[in-house]
Amino acid sequence: MKKREILTYPLSKEQFWEEFRHFVAYFLNRGISECSVLFGFDWGNEYYPGEDWIPETIKLEELEAKILELESRGLGEFGYNDIFIELAQVEFRFCNDTDIHIGFDRHQPLIKEFYSRWEALGYCPAEWLTSENHGPGECVRGGKNNA
């Protein structure tokens, strides 16, 4: 589990897809072409054979098509079922509540860039120290009440 997390407030379906496409373009433009992906509940119940859900490596440029394919098969819905994507020492979770989380251990430029983008777009990002109980810990900046 990562030590810190930045998250948005829930987004519209259009904003959620827009941020996903920005995420893909951001990393492709920096020469990162692959990521590790785990499809969470509800996707994973039918997608993964057996009880072991193992992340898979997927090319970033093919990830949207993969999501759309799984949606068309009725295995889940983007924005309503979690997708965990790891790359560049961070984990993006496109969450089941149509919000986005970035888990990380150390601040790096991409954290500031995404935080600033989400702040400018009015998505009320907040940064949290994660707790050992796998839940939110202490809010250290941002959010609707700490802006």
C-alpha positions as CSV (number, residue, x, y, z in Angstrom):
1,M,0.0,0.0,0.0
2,K,1.2,3.5,-0.9
3,K,1.9,6.0,1.9
4,R,0.0,8.9,0.3
5,E,-3.0,9.4,-1.9
6,I,-4.4,12.2,-4.0
7,L,-8.0,11.9,-5.0
8,T,-10.7,13.9,-6.8
9,Y,-14.3,14.3,-5.9
10,P,-16.7,12.3,-8.1
11,L,-16.6,13.3,-11.7
12,S,-19.2,13.2,-14.5
13,K,-18.8,10.2,-16.8
14,E,-17.5,12.6,-19.5
15,Q,-14.9,14.1,-17.2
16,F,-13.9,10.7,-16.0
17,W,-13.2,9.5,-19.6
18,E,-11.5,12.9,-20.3
19,E,-9.1,12.4,-17.4
20,F,-8.4,8.8,-18.4
21,R,-7.5,10.0,-21.9
22,H,-5.3,12.7,-20.4
23,F,-3.6,10.1,-18.2
24,V,-2.8,7.9,-21.2
25,A,-1.5,10.8,-23.3
26,Y,0.5,12.2,-20.3
27,F,2.5,9.0,-19.9
28,L,2.8,8.2,-23.7
29,N,4.3,11.7,-24.2
30,R,6.9,10.9,-21.6
31,G,7.9,7.6,-23.2
32,I,6.0,5.3,-20.9
33,S,4.1,2.8,-23.1
34,E,3.1,0.0,-20.8
35,C,1.4,-0.3,-17.4
36,S,0.3,-3.0,-15.0
37,V,-3.5,-3.3,-14.8
38,L,-5.8,-5.0,-12.3
39,F,-9.5,-5.0,-13.0
40,G,-11.2,-4.9,-9.6
41,F,-14.6,-5.9,-8.5
42,D,-17.0,-6.3,-10.6
43,W,-14.8,-6.7,-13.7
44,G,-12.6,-9.3,-12.0
45,N,-15.3,-11.7,-11.0
46,E,-15.8,-12.9,-14.5
47,Y,-12.6,-11.7,-16.2
48,Y,-10.0,-13.6,-14.2
49,P,-10.0,-17.4,-14.2
50,G,-10.1,-18.8,-10.7
51,E,-9.6,-16.9,-7.4
52,D,-6.2,-15.3,-8.1
53,W,-6.5,-11.9,-9.7
54,I,-3.1,-11.2,-11.2
55,P,-2.2,-7.8,-12.7
56,E,-1.4,-7.9,-16.4
57,T,0.9,-5.7,-18.5
58,I,-1.0,-3.8,-21.1
59,K,0.2,-1.2,-23.7
60,L,-1.2,2.2,-22.7
61,E,-2.4,2.9,-26.2
62,E,-4.5,-0.3,-26.0
63,L,-6.0,0.2,-22.6
64,E,-9.1,2.1,-23.6
65,A,-10.0,-0.5,-26.2
66,K,-9.5,-3.2,-23.5
67,I,-11.9,-1.4,-21.1
68,L,-14.5,-0.9,-23.9
69,E,-14.2,-4.6,-24.8
70,L,-14.8,-5.7,-21.2
71,E,-17.7,-3.3,-21.0
72,S,-19.3,-4.7,-24.2
73,R,-19.0,-8.2,-22.7
74,G,-21.0,-7.0,-19.6
75,L,-18.1,-7.5,-17.2
76,G,-18.0,-4.1,-15.7
77,E,-18.5,-0.4,-16.3
78,F,-15.8,2.2,-16.3
79,G,-16.5,4.6,-13.5
80,Y,-18.5,2.2,-11.5
81,N,-16.0,-0.6,-11.1
82,D,-12.3,-0.1,-10.0
83,I,-9.4,-0.3,-12.3
84,F,-5.9,-0.2,-10.7
85,I,-3.1,1.0,-13.0
86,E,0.5,1.0,-11.9
87,L,3.4,2.8,-13.7
88,A,6.2,5.3,-12.9
89,Q,6.2,4.3,-9.2
90,V,2.5,5.4,-8.7
91,E,-0.9,3.7,-8.8
92,F,-3.8,5.3,-10.4
93,R,-7.2,4.0,-9.4
94,F,-10.1,4.9,-11.7
95,C,-12.6,4.2,-8.9
96,N,-16.1,2.8,-8.7
97,D,-17.3,6.2,-7.4
98,T,-16.2,8.0,-10.6
99,D,-13.3,9.6,-8.7
100,I,-9.6,9.1,-9.4
101,H,-7.0,8.2,-6.8
102,I,-3.2,8.4,-7.2
103,G,-1.3,6.4,-4.6
104,F,2.4,7.2,-4.1
105,D,5.2,7.0,-1.6
106,R,7.2,10.1,-2.5
107,H,6.2,13.4,-4.2
108,Q,7.4,13.7,-7.8
109,P,6.6,16.1,-10.5
110,L,3.7,14.1,-12.0
111,I,1.9,14.3,-8.6
112,K,2.1,18.1,-8.6
113,E,1.1,18.2,-12.3
114,F,-2.0,16.1,-11.8
115,Y,-3.0,17.8,-8.5
116,S,-2.6,21.2,-10.2
117,R,-4.6,20.1,-13.2
118,W,-7.5,18.7,-11.0
119,E,-7.4,21.9,-8.9
120,A,-7.7,24.1,-12.0
121,L,-10.6,22.0,-13.4
122,G,-12.5,22.3,-10.1
123,Y,-12.2,18.6,-9.2
124,C,-11.3,19.5,-5.5
125,P,-8.3,17.3,-5.2
126,A,-7.2,16.3,-1.7
127,E,-4.0,14.7,-0.4
128,W,-4.3,12.1,2.3
129,L,-1.8,10.1,4.4
130,T,-3.1,6.6,4.1
131,S,-3.8,4.7,7.3
132,E,-2.6,1.2,8.1
133,N,-6.2,0.1,8.1
134,H,-6.5,0.5,4.3
135,G,-8.7,3.6,4.7
136,P,-8.2,7.3,4.6
137,G,-5.9,8.7,7.2
138,E,-5.3,12.4,7.7
139,C,-6.1,14.9,5.0
140,V,-3.0,17.1,4.6
141,R,-4.2,19.5,1.9
142,G,-7.1,20.3,-0.4
143,G,-10.6,19.0,-0.7
144,K,-13.8,21.0,-0.6
145,N,-13.3,22.0,3.1
146,N,-9.6,22.6,3.1
147,A,-9.0,24.4,-0.2
